[in-house]
């Protein structure tokens, strides 16, 4: 009985995820990337491997919390260092393209893994270490 409850909860969890998650290779991946600006909300190492950045794992600086990124469908993107400024330019341009059946994105010749992408969330892994995560939201 206990196993049936656990299996049922797992199926329910997966069915909820399928509604939001865009699978690699889906033509909507580029559309999701380019629909509106993404705000960086987290950067750090998922030390406990739970798939999210907990408070103690998030290394984002205050000046990075309002930085926005827009991926134009043309393959050109813009970053904006908004109200709380970090060192560097207020705006900069970058090139991007999807690779490996839309499971990776190349930004300025750097290959980055797409761990999650849905209409409100994006989690990227630059590939330096499997635990490094960059978290974005609309």
PAZAPA-4460 file (N, C-alpha, C; in steps of 0.05 Angstrom, whole numbers, plus 32768, in hexadecimal, padded with zeros to 4 digits):
% residues 138
    n_x    n_y    n_z   ca_x   ca_y   ca_z    c_x    c_y    c_z   seq   type   mol
   8011   7FE8   8000   8000   8000   8000   8011   8019   8000     1      X     A
   8026   8019   8011   8038   8030   8013   8045   8035   7FF7     2      X     A
   804E   801F   7FEA   805A   8022   7FCF   8047   802D   7FBB     3      X     A
   802D   8025   7FBD   8019   8030   7FAA   8015   804E   7FAE     4      X     A
   8015   8057   7FC7   8012   8073   7FCD   802A   8083   7FC2     5      X     A
   8042   8079   7FC7   805A   8086   7FBD   805A   8087   7F9E     6      X     A
   8053   8070   7F92   8052   8070   7F74   803D   8083   7F6A     7      X     A
   8026   8085   7F77   8011   8097   7F6F   801A   80B4   7F71     8      X     A
   8028   80BB   7F87   8032   80D6   7F8B   8047   80DD   7F76     9      X     A
   8057   80C9   7F6F   806C   80CE   7F5B   805F   80D3   7F3F    10      X     A
   804B   80C3   7F38   803D   80C7   7F1F   802F   80E2   7F1E    11      X     A
   8023   80EA   7F34   8016   8104   7F36   802B   811A   7F32    12      X     A
   8042   8117   7F3F   8057   812B   7F3D   8061   812D   7F20    13      X     A
   8065   8117   7F13   806E   8117   7EF7   8059   8123   7EE4    14      X     A
   8040   811D   7EE9   802B   8128   7ED7   8029   8146   7EDA    15      X     A
   802D   8151   7EF2   802D   816E   7EF5   8045   817B   7EE7    16      X     A
   805C   816E   7EE8   8074   8179   7EDC   8071   8179   7EBD    17      X     A
   8064   8165   7EB2   8062   8163   7E95   8052   817A   7E89    18      X     A
   8040   8186   7E98   8030   819C   7E8E   8041   81B5   7E89    19      X     A
   8056   81B9   7E99   8066   81D1   7E98   8081   81CD   7E8A    20      X     A
   808D   81B6   7E8C   80A8   81B2   7E82   80A8   81AF   7E64    21      X     A
   80B9   81BD   7E57   80BD   81BA   7E3A   80D4   81A7   7E36    22      X     A
   80CE   8192   7E27   80E2   817D   7E23   80F7   8186   7E0F    23      X     A
   8110   817D   7E11   8124   8183   7DFD   811B   817C   7DE1    24      X     A
   8121   818C   7DCE   811A   8187   7DB3   80FF   8193   7DAB    25      X     A
   80F0   819C   7DBF   80D6   81A9   7DBA   80DB   81C4   7DAD    26      X     A
   80CD   81CB   7D98   80D2   81E4   7D8A   80CC   81FC   7D9B    27      X     A
   80BE   81F8   7DB1   80B7   820E   7DC3   80CE   8217   7DD5    28      X     A
   80E4   8208   7DD6   80FB   820F   7DE7   8104   822C   7DE0    29      X     A
   8109   8231   7DC7   8112   824C   7DBE   80FD   8261   7DC4    30      X     A
   80E3   8259   7DC1   80CE   826C   7DC8   80CD   8272   7DE5    31      X     A
   80D1   825E   7DF6   80D1   8263   7E13   80E9   8275   7E1B    32      X     A
   8100   8270   7E0F   8117   8280   7E15   8113   829E   7E0E    33      X     A
   8105   82A2   7DF8   8103   82BD   7DED   80E9   82CC   7DF4    34      X     A
   80D7   82C0   7E02   80BD   82CD   7E07   80BF   82E6   7E18    35      X     A
   80CF   82E6   7E2D   80D3   82FE   7E3D   80EE   82FC   7E4B    36      X     A
   80F5   8312   7E59   810F   8313   7E66   8110   82FF   7E7E    37      X     A
   8128   82F5   7E82   812D   82E3   7E98   813D   82F2   7EAD    38      X     A
   8136   82EF   7EC7   8144   82FC   7EDD   8154   82E6   7EEB    39      X     A
   816E   82EC   7EEF   817F   82D9   7EFE   8177   82DA   7F1C    40      X     A
   816E   82C4   7F27   8166   82C3   7F43   8178   82B2   7F54    41      X     A
   8189   82A2   7F48   819B   8291   7F58   81B3   8288   7F48    42      X     A
   81C9   8285   7F56   81E2   827B   7F4B   81F1   826D   7F61    43      X     A
   81F8   8254   7F5D   8207   8247   7F72   820A   8229   7F6D    44      X     A
   8211   821B   7F82   8216   81FE   7F80   8201   81EF   7F8F    45      X     A
   81F4   81DC   7F82   81E0   81CB   7F8F   81EF   81B5   7F9E    46      X     A
   81FA   81BC   7FB5   820B   81AA   7FC5   81FD   8191   7FCE    47      X     A
   81E3   8193   7FD4   81D5   817B   7FDE   81C7   816C   7FC8    48      X     A
   81CB   8174   7FAF   81C0   8167   7F97   81A2   8163   7F98    49      X     A
   8193   8177   7FA2   8176   8175   7FA2   8169   8183   7F8A    50      X     A
   8179   818C   7F77   816E   8198   7F5F   8166   81B5   7F62    51      X     A
   816C   81C2   7F78   8166   81DE   7F7C   817B   81EB   7F8D    52      X     A
   817C   8206   7F8B   818F   8215   7F9C   8182   821C   7FB6    53      X     A
   818B   8211   7FCC   8182   8218   7FE6   818F   8232   7FEF    54      X     A
   8185   823F   8003   818F   8259   800C   81AD   8259   8010    55      X     A
   81B8   8245   801D   81D4   8244   8023   81E6   823E   800A    56      X     A
   81D9   8235   7FF4   81E8   822E   7FDC   81E8   8245   7FC8    57      X     A
   81D7   8258   7FCB   81D4   826E   7FB8   81E9   8283   7FBC    58      X     A
   81FA   8287   7FA8   8211   8299   7FAA   820C   82B4   7F9B    59      X     A
   81F4   82B8   7F92   81EE   82D0   7F82   81F3   82E9   7F92    60      X     A
   81FF   82FD   7F85   8204   8317   7F92   81EC   8329   7F8F    61      X     A
   81E8   833C   7FA1   81D1   834E   7FA0   81CF   835C   7F85    62      X     A
   81E6   8364   7F7A   81E5   8373   7F61   81DD   8361   7F49    63      X     A
   81DD   8347   7F4C   81D6   8335   7F37   81B8   832D   7F37    64      X     A
   81AB   8332   7F4E   818F   8329   7F52   817B   8336   7F3F    65      X     A
   8181   834D   7F34   816E   8359   7F22   8178   835A   7F05    66      X     A
   818E   834B   7F00   8198   834A   7EE4   8184   833B   7ED3    67      X     A
   817F   8345   7EBB   816C   8338   7EA9   817A   8331   7E8F    68      X     A
   816F   831C   7E82   817A   8311   7E6A   8164   830C   7E56    69      X     A
   8167   8316   7E3E   8152   8312   7E2A   815F   8303   7E12    70      X     A
   8153   82EC   7E0B   815C   82DC   7DF5   814A   82E2   7DDD    71      X     A
   8153   82F1   7DCA   8144   82F6   7DB1   8145   82DE   7DA0    72      X     A
   812F   82D8   7D92   812C   82C0   7D82   8141   82BF   7D6C    73      X     A
   814C   82D7   7D65   8161   82D9   7D50   817C   82CD   7D58    74      X     A
   817F   82C7   7D72   8199   82BC   7D7B   81AA   82D1   7D88    75      X     A
   81A0   82EA   7D8A   81AE   82FF   7D98   819F   8305   7DB2    76      X     A
   81AE   8308   7DC7   81A1   830E   7DE1   81AD   8327   7DED    77      X     A
   819F   8331   7E02   81A8   8349   7E11   81A8   8343   7E2E    78      X     A
   81BC   834D   7E3C   81BC   834C   7E5A   81B9   8369   7E63    79      X     A
   81AB   836C   7E79   81A7   8386   7E85   81AE   8385   7EA3    80      X     A
   81C1   8396   7EAB   81C8   8398   7EC7   81B6   83AF   7ED2    81      X     A
   81A0   83A8   7EDE   818B   83BA   7EE5   8191   83CC   7EFD    82      X     A
   817F   83D1   7F0E   8180   83E6   7F23   8199   83E3   7F35    83      X     A
   819E   83CB   7F3F   81B5   83C7   7F50   81CC   83BE   7F3F    84      X     A
   81DE   83D1   7F39   81F3   83CD   7F25   820B   83BD   7F30    85      X     A
   8215   83AB   7F20   822E   839D   7F24   8243   83AC   7F14    86      X     A
   825C   83A4   7F17   8271   83B0   7F05   826C   83A6   7EE9    87      X     A
   8274   83B7   7ED6   8270   83AF   7EBA   825B   83BF   7EAC    88      X     A
   8256   83BA   7E93   8243   83CA   7E83   8226   83C5   7E8C    89      X     A
   8216   83D9   7E89   81F9   83D7   7E90   81EA   83C4   7E7E    90      X     A
   81F3   83C3   7E65   81E7   83B0   7E51   81FD   83A3   7E41    91      X     A
   81F8   838B   7E39   820A   837E   7E26   81FB   836A   7E15    92      X     A
   8206   8365   7DFE   81F9   8353   7DEA   8208   8338   7DEA    93      X     A
   81F9   8323   7DE5   8206   8309   7DE2   81F8   82F9   7DCC    94      X     A
   8207   82E5   7DC2   81FB   82D3   7DAE   81F4   82B9   7DBC    95      X     A
   81DF   82AB   7DB2   81D7   8292   7DBD   81CB   8280   7DA8    96      X     A
   81CC   8266   7DAD   81BE   8252   7D9C   81BA   8239   7DAC    97      X     A
   81A5   822A   7DA5   819F   8211   7DB2   81AE   81FB   7DA3    98      X     A
   81B7   81E7   7DB3   81C6   81D0   7DA9   81BC   81B6   7DB6    99      X     A
   81C5   81A0   7DAB   81C0   8185   7DB7   81A3   8180   7DBC   100      X     A
   8193   8184   7DA7   8176   817F   7DA9   816A   8191   7DBF   101      X     A
   8173   81AA   7DC0   8169   81BE   7DD3   816E   81B8   7DF0   102      X     A
   8181   81A7   7DF6   8188   81A2   7E12   819F   81B3   7E1C   103      X     A
   81AC   81C2   7E09   81C2   81D4   7E0F   81BE   81EE   7E00   104      X     A
   81C9   8203   7E0C   81C9   821D   7DFF   81E6   8226   7DFF   105      X     A
   81EE   8231   7DE8   8209   823C   7DE5   8206   825B   7DE7   106      X     A
   8214   8266   7DFA   8213   8284   7DFE   8230   828D   7DFC   107      X     A
   8235   829E   7DE8   8250   82A8   7DE4   8265   8292   7DE4   108      X     A
   825F   827C   7DD5   8271   8265   7DD2   8274   8255   7DEB   109      X     A
   8264   825A   7E00   8265   8249   7E18   824D   8237   7E18   110      X     A
   8252   821D   7E1B   823D   8209   7E1A   8231   8206   7E36   111      X     A
   8216   8208   7E38   8208   8208   7E52   81F1   81F4   7E50   112      X     A
   81EF   81E3   7E64   81D9   81CF   7E65   81BF   81DC   7E6F   113      X     A
   81A9   81D5   7E62   818F   81DE   7E6B   8183   81C8   7E7D   114      X     A
   8182   81CD   7E97   8178   81B9   7EA9   815A   81BA   7EAB   115      X     A
   814E   81D2   7EA9   8131   81D6   7EAB   812A   81EF   7E9B   116      X     A
   8114   81ED   7E8C   810A   8204   7E7F   80EC   8201   7E7D   117      X     A
   80DD   8214   7E89   80C0   8215   7E86   80B8   8232   7E82   118      X     A
   809F   8238   7E83   8096   8253   7E7C   809F   8268   7E91   119      X     A
   80A7   8260   7EA9   80AF   8272   7EBE   80CB   826E   7ECA   120      X     A
   80D7   8257   7EC4   80F0   8250   7ED1   8105   8245   7EBD   121      X     A
   811E   824B   7EC2   8133   8240   7EB2   814B   823B   7EC5   122      X     A
   8155   8223   7EC4   816D   821C   7ED4   8182   8212   7EC0   123      X     A
   8199   821E   7EC2   81B0   8218   7EB0   81C7   820D   7EC0   124      X     A
   81D7   81FD   7EB3   81F0   81F3   7EBE   8206   81F7   7EAA   125      X     A
   821A   8209   7EB1   822F   820F   7E9E   8242   81F7   7E98   126      X     A
   823E   81E1   7EA5   824D   81C9   7E9E   8268   81C7   7EAC   127      X     A
   8270   81DC   7EBC   8289   81DB   7ECA   8288   81C5   7EDF   128      X     A
   8272   81C3   7EEC   826D   81AE   7F00   824F   81A8   7F00   129      X     A
   8247   818F   7F04   822B   8189   7F02   821A   8198   7F17   130      X     A
   8226   81A1   7F2D   8217   81AD   7F42   8214   81CB   7F3F   131      X     A
   8221   81D8   7F2C   821F   81F5   7F28   8204   81FB   7F19   132      X     A
   81F5   820D   7F25   81DB   8214   7F19   81D8   8232   7F17   133      X     A
   81CB   823B   7F01   81C3   8257   7EFD   81A4   8256   7EFA   134      X     A
   8196   8264   7F0C   8179   8263   7F0D   816D   827D   7F03   135      X     A
   815A   827C   7EF1   814D   8293   7EE5   812F   8290   7EE8   136      X     A
   8121   82A7   7EEB   8104   82A7   7EEB   80FA   82C0   7EDC   137      X     A
   80E1   82BF   7ED4   80D4   82D6   7EC7   80C9   82E7   7EDE   138      X     A
***
